[in-house]
């Protein structure tokens, strides 16, 4: 075992687990982007956590769960020589998905916040616990498969840590079975109090918030008139939102997405598109018994924004004094910038913005997007560490959990780094954006792992299924029932709907008023609602059993299935002896084959 001499390591062992606490030996300034707290062989971790000695042999070839830095980063199991991809042709896209520190080298795999090695039904899980009392830097696990070593790293650049100050706390535990791993995570993160903030969005023991959002129906081409038409359709009980939420008396969200604002950074309504303003719309939503929601990217600003022109000193800059590029979006004038969270003026600006949105306008479901920008490396004028600034500001922005009229408020984190965000955002996006198409060929060719595409989105929902109900109320993005403007097949829409329902929590739909009278969409909706009802009341899990092939199962053992994300039929287990719930399988020789882009479910 190798330990950074700046830190003390305290070890507490228990039954099939070990907890490791790192604290500063003396006052320390952290200057490197990633500090390697300790390096242990995989065998040492196995011994400390009580895993069988033979388990360490699996690091080279076993199923290793890798969790990317933020919502859109890769999340799933890798085996053998597989590695998480990075954008090659448009490397600027890597700003969206890379952690702000050294990347994995050849033979290495990097996982943030959580990782596990799985052999069959056995799990050795690595997890960073952070602190509920003060900000701690996010932790990464760097697996060197060639040397059989694991490096525990903390992203604490810019921090001044006092003697005895805790910098990280991790736990490694060994369990048998998917649900044993899930239960242990829930014990460690004790999400009950955080989840209670969302109680107004759902009822009963299974919190399933849901509703409508405008993005995948209109994108930025929204207007007051168009939003009002969709509002009337949702309020009247049309579509899946109406059938599953409105007509059953469940709380229902109506969220307005990007396109309402004057510019990114200028969070006032576009006077041409929304002449009566955002307060009037929120009141109209409330009058119809829905919960008004609004999208914001509060940490960003475009070069065309008034904010960038009037407060250029608020922008985070590089060492040469130039505004730091935070990403690229052709719909936002190309490259855009982010705010310097180390500045008191920026913090006050953001606090006033959120007070305005909640108290003056009346929005109670706030989607905060592109939050990764709070961790971009730059010359922070106020000094300090990104993790401390992000924690302070997110804690302040999400503190308003009830408005002055006594109505509850919820916040959805998106494009957000997982570990620094979970205490502030119990409702969290856990994958890349979906889309009304299976793939994005150009972005796939570029190698961008966070591309908006149904296939990528599904792989993240399947890969991060352990997170739901343990760390987050997981938001898998949206599902679709419509046929207009749709490049997904009926089988693909069914696959998205059922994976989202079984392995995540939030159900959002982006079908509009124009879809309300389509008999084909109505028939599909009725079938999906019937399937939801049939599958309700159980916990589900997923394990990868091949490239783009996943085994699905219920905790009570009554439901089994296969999700096939690949482009060809794939052989799988013989499940046709069971009663089909939904089946897209056929026999070829002795094997049962599952059709491409489908889900098949069976019950005892």
N, C-alpha and C positions, 0 to 999 in steps of 0.2 A: 504494500500500500504506500502510495506517495501522497503527501499532504503539503499544500502550500504553507510555508512557515508563517505567513501572516495570519493564519486562521487556526483556531483550536477545533478539534473534532470530538464531540461527545456522542457516544454510542449507547443506545438502549435497545437490548434485544428482548424479544418476546416469542410467543409461539408462532413459528413460520413468518416472522417479520423482523425487521430491524429499522430503528429510527436513528437518523444521523443528523446532528445539529452542528452547524458551523458558526463560530463566533470569532470576532477579531481579537488577536492577542494584544495589540496596541493600537493607538490611533493610526488610521490608515487612509491614504488618498488612493482611490482606484483610478488609474489612468488608461489601462488597456480595455478594449471593447468587450473582451470576455476573460474572466478570471477563472483559471482551472483550480477549483477548490481541492479536488482530490482525484487521484487515479487509482482504480482498483482493477484487479483481474476479474473476469466474469466468475471464475471459481470462488474468489473471495466473497463476492456478493451472494452467490448461491449458499455458501457456508453460513454467512451472517444471517441470511433470511430463512435458513432452514430448508432450502430446496435440496432435492436429491443431488448427489455428486454428479451423476450422469447428465443432469439437466444442463450443465455448463457446456456440454458437447454441442448443444444446439445453436450456439451463437453464430456459427459460420453458415448454417443452412436452415435454421428454424424460421418460423413466421415471426418477424419482428415488427411490432406496431410502431409506426413513426408518426408523430403528431407535428404538423407544420406550425409555423409561428402564429398565424392568425386565421380568421374564418375561412379565407379563400385559399390558404395554403394546403398542400397535400395532407391527407389524413387517412391512413390505412395500413394494412399489413404488407410487408415486403419479405421476400424469401430469396435465398441464395445470393446472386449478384445483382438483384434489382436495386435501383436507386430512385429516389424522387427526382422528377425532371425539373429543369429550369429553362426559362425562355432563352432561345439561341438567336433567333433572327431579330427580335425586338427586345434586347436585354433591359430596356427601361421598364418593361413589364415586371421584372423581378423585384422592383421596388414594392410591388403589391404583396409579394409572398415571402421574401427572404427575411430572416431575422436580422437585426442590426448588429451583426458580429461576424466573426470568421465562419466561412462555409465549410462543409465537410470536404475532406481531402479524399484521394483515391483509397478505396477500401474502407471508408468510414461512412456511417449513417448517423444523422443528427436528428434528435427528437426533442421537442420543447414541452416542458410542463409534465407530460406523461409519456411513458413508453412501456411496452411489455414484450416479453418473449413467450411465445406459445408453442407448446409441443402437444398436439392432440387436444386434450381437455385441461392440460396443466398450464397455469399462467404464473410467470414471475413478473410482477408489476413494479415499476419505478414511478414515483410521483413526488412532485414538489408541493409542499403544503403551504408555503408562505406564512404570513402572520395576519391575524385578524386585528391586531393592536396597532401595527405600524407597517409602513411600506417596506417590503423586502424585494430584492432584485429577482427577476424571472430566472429560472434555472433551465439548463439544457443538459441532455445526456448524449455524449458523443461516443458511439459504439465503434470500436476498431475491430472489425471482424477478422482481420489478418492476425493481429497480436492477441486477440481475446481480451482486450481491455475496454474499460468504460471510464470516460472522463466526465466528472461532474463540474459544470461550468455555470457561473453566475454573470449576468449582464448588468454590471454595476458601474460602468464608466461615468466618471464625474462625481462620484459619491465620496464624501468624507465620513468615515466610520469611526466611532469612538471605541475605546478599549472595552471589550466585553459585549459589543453590539452584535446581535445575531444577524447573520447575513443570509442564511438559508437553513431550511429544515426539510429533509426528504425522508420518505419511508419506502422501503422495499419489502414486498410481501409475496408469499407463495400460496396459491390456492388451487383447488381442483374445481373447474367448471366456470363457465361464463357468468352465471348469476352469483356465484360466490365472489367473483371479482367485482361485480357491480355492487353487491351489498357492502363489500369492504370499502369501496370508494365512497359510498353514501355515508358510512360511519365516519370516515375520515373528514369529509367536507361538511357534514351535518347541515344540509341545505334548508332544513325546515323553516327557520326564521326568514331566510332570504326568499324562499318560495312563497311565503305568506304575503309578501308585498304584491304578488300577482293574483291573489285570491279573487279579486273583483273581475278577473278575466275568465274565470272558469268556476265550475261547481263540482262538488263531490271529491272523492279521494284521488281521482285521476284528473289533474289539471290539464285541460286541453283548450288553450286560448285559440281564437281563430276569427276569421272575417275576410274582408276584401282589401286589396291594395291595388293601386292604379298602374304600377310600373309595366308589367308584362302585357297589359292591354293597350296602353297608350304611349309608353315610354315618356319622353319629355313633351310629347304633343298633347298636353292637357290644357283644359280651359275650365272656367267656372261653369259654363253651360254643359260641357261634357261630363264633368264630375257630378253635377246635379242630376244628370240623367242616370248615371250609374248609382247614385245614392237612392233615387226613387226605386230603381229595380231591386236593390238589396233590401231596402226597407219593406218592399212589397212581398219579399220572401221568395224571390226567384233564385234559381241556380242552387249549387251545393251549399252556399252560405245560408240561403233561405231555408233549405230543407233540413240541414243538420244543426243550424243554430237558431235562426229567427223563429221558425215555426215550432221549435221546442223550448222557446223561452230562455235560451242561453245568451249570456253576454256576447256581443258581436262588435268587432272592431271595423271601422271604416277609415282606412289610411290613405292619405294623399302622398304620393311619392314625388321624386325629382321632376322639376319642370314648373313648379309654382313660383319659384323665387326669381328676383331680378337677375341675379348672377350668383355664382358660387362664391360665398363670402358676404354677399349682400342679402341678408335674410329678411327681406320685405317682399310682399307679393308683386308680381309683374302687373302693372296697372292696366295693361291691355288685356291680358289673359284672365285676370281676376279683379275686375273693376270694383267689386264690393268688398274686397279684402278677405283675409283668412279668418277673422273673428266671425263674420257672418256665416261662413261655411261651417265652422265648428258648431255654431248655434243650430244650424240646420240639421247637422248630424245628431246632436243631442236631442233635438225636438222629435226625431224619428226613433228615439230609443237606442241609438247606437253610440259607440265610444269613438270620439274623434281622434284620429292619428295623423301624424305629420312626420315627413322625412327631413333630416338635416345632415349635412356633412360639416359640422361646426369647426373642425380644425383646418379646413381648406380655404383657399382663396385663389381665384384666377387672376391673371395679369390685367384683365379687362374690368375687374371689380373696383367699385369705389373704395372698398377697404384697402386694397393694395395701393391705390393712388393716394389716399388720405393718411394712411398709417403704414408707410413702407417699412418703418422700424419695427413693426409687429411681426414681420415675416422672418422665419428661421433662415439663416444664411450659412453658406459654407465658409471655409477658412479664408477664402479670398474676398469675402464680403458680398457675394452674389446670392440672390434668393435661391434657396435650396429647392430643386425640383422634387416634388413629392409623388409624381406619377404622370401618366399620359392618358388623355381621354379625348378622342376627336370631337365629341359633342360638347366639350368644355374648352374650346379654343386650344386644343393640344395639351401642352405641358401646363401643370398647375403647381401651386406652392402650398406651404403649410405655415401655421402660426407657431411662434416661439413661446412655448408654454412656460418658460422660465420667467416671463415678464408679468409683473403684477397687473399692468394695464390690460394685457390679454386675458388674464383670469377674470378680471372685473367685467370686461366686455362679454365674455362667454356666460358669466353668471347673470348678467342683465338680459342677455338674449333668451336664456331659458326661462327666466321669470316672466318675460314678455310673452313667450309662446304658451306657457302654462296659465298664468294668471290673467293676462290681458286678452289673449285670443281664446283660451279654453281648451287646448289640446291635452289629452290625457294618456296618449300612447305615443311615445316619442321614439322614432327610429334614428339612432346615431350611427352614421355610416363613415367609412374610411378612417376609422380610429387608429389604425396602424401608424398614421402620420405623427402621432404623439411620441413615437419612439425613434423617428429618423435621426440619424447622427448629423449634427451640425454644430456651429459655434453658438452655443446658447448664451445670450448676452447676460442673463441673470446667473449664470453658473449653475452648478448642481448637476444632479443625475436625472436622466429621463424618467426612470421608474418612480422617483419621488414626485416629480412634477405631474406625471400622468395620474398617479394615485390621488394626489391632492385635488386635482381639478375634476377628475371623474367622480370622486367622493362628493365634491361640492355640487356638481351639475345634477347628480341623481339623488341628492338629499331631499328634494321636494317630492315626497311620495304621496302627499295629499294637498290639494289646493285650498285656498282660503274659504271655499264653499263646502269643504268637507268631502270632496270627490277624490278618489284614489287616482294615482298617476303611475304609469309603468314606463320603463325604458328598455328598448331592444338594442343590444350591441351588435354591430355588423362591421366586417372588415377589421375586427378588433383582435389584438393579441390575447390569447386565451388566459394565461396565468395572471397577468396584471388586471384582467377585466372581470373575473368571475365573481368577486365580492361586490362589484358595483352593478353587474348586469346578470341577474339570475335568469333573464330571458336572453338567449344568445344564438346568433346564427352560427351554425356548425359546419358550413360548407360553402363552396363557390355558388354563385348565382346559377339558377336553372334558366331555362329559356324554352321557347316554343319550338325548338329544334333539338334533335338528338346530339349533334356535334356542331362545332365551329371549325370547319376545315382549315381556314387560314391560321387561326390561333393554335390549332393542333399542330400544324406544320411548323409554326414558330416554337413549339415546345412549351407553351405557356401552361403551367399546371393549374392555374386558377381561372381558366377561361369559363365564361358563362356558357354552359352546355348541359343538357339533361344528364348525359352519361357521367360527366365529371361530378355534378351535383349529387347524383345517386351514389357514386362511389364514396363520397365523403359522408353522406348520411349513414350508409352501411358501415363504413370504417370507424366512425365515431359514435356508434350506437351505445357504447358504455357510458358516454357522457350524460345521456338523457335521464333525468330524474335523480342523478347522483351529484352532478356539479352544476348543470344548467337545466332549465326547461328549454329543450333544444328547438330551435327554429330551423327547419329544413328548407326554407324559402316557400315557393308556391307550387300548387298543383293546378291542373287545367281540366275543365269539362267541355269547353267550347270546341267547335269545329272550324269557325271562321278564323282566318289568319293563323292557321295551325299547321305546322309541319311534323308534328308528332302523330304517330298512329294511335289507334284506340288501345292497342296492347301496350304501347309505351306510356300513354297517359294512365292506364290502369297500374302499370308497374310503379310509376312515380307516386300515385295516390296511396297504394298499399304499403310501399316501403316507408313513406312519410308517416302514415298512420301507425304502423307497427313499431318503428324504431326512433321516432321523434315525438314531439308533442304538439307544436303549433300547426294549425291548419289554415293556411291563407290561400285564397283563390283570386285570380286576376282576370276573371271573365266579366264582361261589361253588359250594359243594357241591351246592346244589339244581339246578344246571345240568348236573351230571356225567352224568346218565342221559337227557338229552334227545336223541333221535336227530337232530332237526333241527339242534341246535347242534353235534352231533358231525360231521354231514355238512359243515356250513359250516366247521368247524375244519379238517377234512381237506383241503378245497379251498384254504383260506388257506395251510396249511403247504406244500401242493404248489406254490402260486404263489411262496411265499418261496424254496423250493428252486430253482425255475426262474429266478428273478430274481437269485439270490445270485451273488456274485463280481464284480459290476460297481459302478462309481461312477455315481451319478445326479445330474442337475441339474434345475432348474426355472426357467422364466421366465414372467412374466405377459404374456399376449398380448391381454387384454381384461378387462373387469370380471368378476371371479370365474372367469376362464378362464386356465388355465396349460398351457404346453407342457412335457412331460417328456421327458428324453432321457438316454441312457447315454453315458459318456465314449468307449466303443469304437464308438459309432454303431450298435449292433445293436438297440437298443430305443428306440422313440419312442412318445409317447402324449399324451393330453389328460386333465386333471382339470377337470371342470366343476362348480363350486360354486354356480352360479346356479340359479334356480328354473325355468328354461325351457331347452329344447334350444337349443344354440348351434352355428353353423357353425364348422368348423375345417379344418385341412389334410387333404388326401386321403391318409389312412394305410391305407385298406382294401386297397391293393395289396400290403401286407405281410401276413405271417402273424399272425393274432390270438393274443394271449396271453389277454386278456380284452377283450371289446368290448361297448359299449353305444352303438352308433351306427347311423344309418340314412341313406339317401340321400333328399334332397328336392330335386328338380331336379338341378342339376349339383353341388350342394354336399353334403358329408358333414356331418351334424349329430350332435352328441354329447348324449346324454340328460342331464337335470338330475340333479345330485347323484351323479355317477358318475365312474369312472375307466376309460379305455380304453387298452390297451397293445398294441403290435404289435412284431414283431421281423423282422429281415432273414432 
